Amino acid sequence: MAAKIGNAVQGIVIGIVAAVVLLLVGVALGPTVLEAAAQINITALASVPMGSVIVLLATYIGFFYYLGIVLGAIAMIWATVQKNK
C-alpha cells in the first residue's frame, strides 16, 4: 500500500516538474520567437499571394505561442494527475 502511494506521488511530482520545465523553457524562448515574427514584413511579401494575411497572422504569433505554452503545461499537469488518481 505504501509503495503504491509513493509511486503515485512520484509520478505526480515528475509530471509537474516536467510541466514547469516546459513552461520555463517556453518563456525563455519567447523573445526569440517574437523577434523572428517581427522580421516578417509586408514589403518582403509583396509578390506572395495572400502576403497581407501572412503579415496579419504574424502579429498574433506571440499570443498564440504563449497561449500554447501555458495550455500545454496545464494539459501536462491535468494528464499527470488523472493518470495517477
N, C-alpha and C positions, 0 to 999 in steps of 0.2 A: 504494500500500500504506500509506504513512504517513497519507494523508488518511483512509483507511478506519478506521485505528486511532484517529486524532484524533476522527473523528465518533463512534465508539463510546464513547470516554472522555467526550466532551462530553455525549452522551446519558445516560450513567450519572450523571454529576455533576449534570445538570439534574434528573433523576428523583429523586435522593437529596435534593437541596436542596428540591424540591417536597414530598417526604415529610416532611422536617424542619419545613418551614413549616406543613404540615397539623398535625403533632404539636404544635408550639408554639402555634398559634392555638387548637387544641382544648383544650389545657391552660389557656391564658389565659381561655377562655370557660367553663371548668369550674365555677368558683364561681357564675357567673350561672345556669347550668343547675341546680345544686344548690339555689340559693336559690329558683328558681321551683318546683322539685319540693317543697321544704319547705312551700310555701304550700298544697299540696293537703291538705285535712283532712277527717275523717270527718263533721264537723257540716255542712259545706257540701254534702256529697254524700249526706246522709241520705235525701233523697227520690229520688235517682237509682238506677235499678236497677243492681245489682252495684257499688254505690259502695264497698263494702268491698274488692272486688277491685281497683278503681282505686287506692285508697289503698295496698293491699299492693304493687301494681306501682310506685307512686311511690317506695317505699322502695328499689327496685332501680335507679332511673333513673341514679344516679351511677355504679354499677358498669357498667351496660350502655353508658353514654356513654363512659367512659374505655376500656372494652374495645373499643368500636367505633373510637375514635380510634387506639388502638395497633394494632389489626388492620388498619385502613385504611392506616396508614403502612407496616406490614410488607408488605402486599399491593402497595403502590405501589413499594417497593424491589424486591420479587421480580419484578414485571412489568417494571420497567425493566431489571433485569439479564438477564432471559430474552429480552427484545426485542433487546438489544444483544450477544447472545452471538456 
